[in-house]
Amino acid sequence: MVKEPHPGRVKTRLGRDIGYVEAAHWYRTEALRTIRRLRSPKWDLILAVSPDNAGQSSRVWPAHVPRIAQGHGDLGKRMARLLRAFHPHPTCITGSDIPTIRPHDIETAFRGLGSHDATIGPSPDGGYWLIGLKNTRAVPSGFLNNVRWSSHFARVDTLESCPDLTWHIGRTLNDIDTRDDLIAWMRENADS
């Protein structure tokens, strides 16, 4: 999932800490790195863009990568819609602000769908960086309803939105939401 990198409309919490232009620039750079890093012949990489019209015609994103509109609604409605769009194929959705994500993480998530109905990649803040469904049956109607997004309850609420699913839990990765997240990632990156 990607958003057009307009200052004040993307990475707003980070923007409040470091400035909206700087946050949008970081997001654009990292999203493009993530797209390059996650291209693989093992899966189809498709950008779920927002806003719909601007994202479909954007020159920011690589022209050779297919795009689909995220549509309207809260994050849960948009993700559930995307998962339904690719039924009956196993599908994973990931954010574009996770600088440590690697192809191995995506491969592990798809492998997890071999023996589970769903997969999730936790973040230390209570959210998650990846969600996926095996998609052998219809996406459950209550899936991703009543989730308290952008809170430490997001992952728990997501799991509780469909208690009948069996879940594969992936590796814990950080997304970058705040200045502190960015500084921690930069320190980690400097050591490697």
N, C-alpha and C positions, 0 to 999 in steps of 0.2 A: 504494500500500500504506500503510495506516495502522494504528497500534496505539492501544489505549485509553490515554489520557494519565495513567496512574497513577504517582505518584512512586515511584521505585525500580524500575519495570518498563519505562520508556521513557527513551531518551537517558541511559543509565546512565553512560557515560564522561563526558558533559557534567555529569551530576549529581554525580559525584565531584569535579568541579572547582568547580561553582557552587552545589551543593545540589540534592537530588532534587526538591523542590517547585518550585524556580525552573526547573529543566530541563524538568519536565513542563509547567509553565505556558508556557514558550517554545515547546515542541513543539506543544501544543494550538493556540496562537495562530497559529503559522506554518503548521501543517497546514490550518487553516481558511482562511487567506489563500490558500494554494496551491490549495485546492479552488475557491474563488471565482475565482481568476485563470485557472485552466485550463478552466473551463467554456466550451464552444464548440459551435456547431451542426455543426462539421466532424467531430466524433467523439463517441462515447458515453463519458462519464466514469462509471466505476464504482469504488466503493471496495472494495478487498480488505481486509477487516477482521480484526484479531486482538486478543484471543482471539475465537474464532468466535462463541460464544453471546453474550458481552457486547458484542462489536462489532456484531452484528446488531440488538440491541435498544438500543444506546447512544443517549442523547439529545445526546451531544457532537457527532455528525456530522449534517449537514443531512438532514432527513427525506426531502427530494425527490430525493436522490442515491441511486441503486440501490446495493446492497451485495452482496458475495459473500464467503463465508468463505475465509480463506487456507488453513485446514487445518493439519495437523501436519507435522513434519519440519523440517529445516534450511531456511535461506533458499532454497537452490537447489531443493529438492523443492517448496517452496511456489510459487516463481515458475514452475517448469516445469509444475506442475499448473494454474496460472492460464492460462498460454499454451495448454495443451491444451484448457482449458474453452472457449476462444473460437475454436478451429480450426473452419473454415478461414479465418477473418477475420484480417486484419493486426491485430496487437495489440502495444501498448507498455505496459510497466510502469514506473512511476517511484516514487521515494521521496517522502516528504512532509516532508523536512527540507532542502530545497534552496531557499533564499529567493530566488535569482536566476533560477529557472526561469520561462520565459515561454511563452505559447501558440506563439510562433514556433519554439521548440525542439521542441515536440511535432509541429508541422506539418513541420519539417525531418526529424524521425525517420521519420514516415510516408512522406514523399517519398523518403527513402533506401531504404525497403522496395520502392519501385518497381523498382529495379535491383539490389537485394541481397537475400539470404535473411534477414539479421538486421541489427539496428542496436544501437549501444551509445553511451551518453553518458559519457565518461570523467570521473573526478574526479582531482585532482592527487595524492591519497593512494594511487593504485593501484587504487581501487575504481571504481564507476560509479553514476550517478544514474538511468539509464534503460537498459532492455533491451527489445528487441522482435523479433518474428519476423513474416515475411511470412505464414507459416502456410498456404501453398498445399500443403504436404505435412505429414505427421505430424511432431510434435516429435521430433527424434532421441533415441534411448534414452539415450545418455550425456550428454545436454545438462545442464550445470550439476552434474555429478558431480565429486567430488574437488576442489571449489573451497575454498581457504583463505579463508573469510569473515572480514571485519574485519581484513584484513591488506593489505599493499601488493602481494600476489600475486593478489588477487581478480579483477581484470580479465584478467590474463594467463591465469590458470587457466580462466576462463570462455571465453575465445577458444580455448584449447587443448582444451576439453571437446567441441568440435565443429569440428575443423579443416576439414571439407568445406564449411562454410557460407561464403558471401561476406558480409563485414561492412561496413556503412556506419558511419563513426565521426562522431559528433556533436560539438557544442561541449563544451569542458571547463568543468564547473561544480563549485563546492564544495558539499559538504554540511556540516552543522554537527555535529561529533562531540565537540569539546573546547572548553574556554574560549578557547584561542588561535584556533580557527575562528570562534567567536562574536565575539571582539574584532575580528578582521580584517574580518568582514562588517559589523560596526557602523561601523568606520572608513570602509570603502568606501561604506556607505549614507549616512554623514554628509556626504560630499563631493558626493552627487548631489542 
